Amino acid sequence: MRCRLGCVLSALALLLAAAGARPLHAQRTHALIITGLGGEPAYAAAFARQGAALHDVARTQWRVADSSLVWLAEDPARDARRIAGRATKEAVADAFVALSRRVAPGDVLVVVLVGHGSGEGKASRVNLPGADPTAVDYAAWLSGFARQTVVVIVAASASGDFVPALAGPGRVVVAATRTAFERNESRFGDQFVKGLASAEADADKDGRLTVLESFEYARREVAKLYETERRLLTEHAIVSDSVLASRTVYAAAAASGDPRVVALVAERKALEEELERLRARKAQLAPDAYEAELERLLVAIAEKSAAIRAAGGRP
């Protein structure tokens, strides 16, 4: 069975490549940007710069509506035009509630935390004014987005413990460090924002940036910085689900007006959601049953992608 499944996966990879298949989600994108306490003027300025760049990317490139774009920061007066309020625990909770009222099934929620972090397992946090929300708090807030794809970027030192605390079906969690012990200043945030704001992170130059592309770009650029400075690399970024990250785009391509393509895309989205649910139940299933169902879904998704391509859509 394992040999057969491996052959099927190889064949599917060829089929997807031949179809030019890339995921097309009938989605709107929503964004919550949280920049924490700087502690020193240089850090405060850096966090504010990253927040402003993220805000502009979300608005202009991801086409996030003003009502779905929230930036909370240490000092709202620093950029009153963009910043919605002070980044307190209460304001973050309110922002999640407000966004939960706007999202629809199939949408994408991008949450970016920028700042100084501390790793303590599920009590890990990014320093904010007042009480710091923990990873447990963020997990509770994110539980209201079960029918969306959620992307969480923790661009902070000692952030590795956020990944197991927040990971789950339909979620991609990126952390600037592999463990809670990588506590030095993180360079990941600057490079991550740089990749989003330019075309450099778009590795295949198809004009549609995936989460995995932006992650890989930032990780490479951070390593180059340390090498140029002749310093030992003290941060190793990680991603929770590279497969979902490779399928998730920050902004969907313009929707097709062809009813056939629209229907096919909706059908494939349903299959992809079924695949995520199957993966979440893997431990509960017999290996043969799991692999048979996995094979069925992968074949069906590949066939839908090929059909979308044949109908003139962009898979």
Secondary structure, 3 states (H helix, E strand, C coil): CHHHHHHHHHHHHHHHHHCCCCCCCCCCEEEEEEECCCCCHHHHHHHHHHHHHHHHHHHHCCCCCHHHEEEEECCHHHHCCCCCEECCHHHHHHHHHHHHCCCCCCCEEEEEEEECEECCHHHCEECCCCCCCEHHHHHHHHHHHCCCEEEEEEEECCCCCHHHHHCCCCEEEEECCCCCCCCCCCCHHHHHHHHHHCCCCCCCCCCCCEHHHHHHHHHHHHHHHHHHCCCCCCCCCEECCHHHHHHCECCCCCCCCCHHHHHHHHHHHHHHHHHHHHHHCHHHCCHHHHHHHHHHHHHHHHHHHHHHHHCCCCC
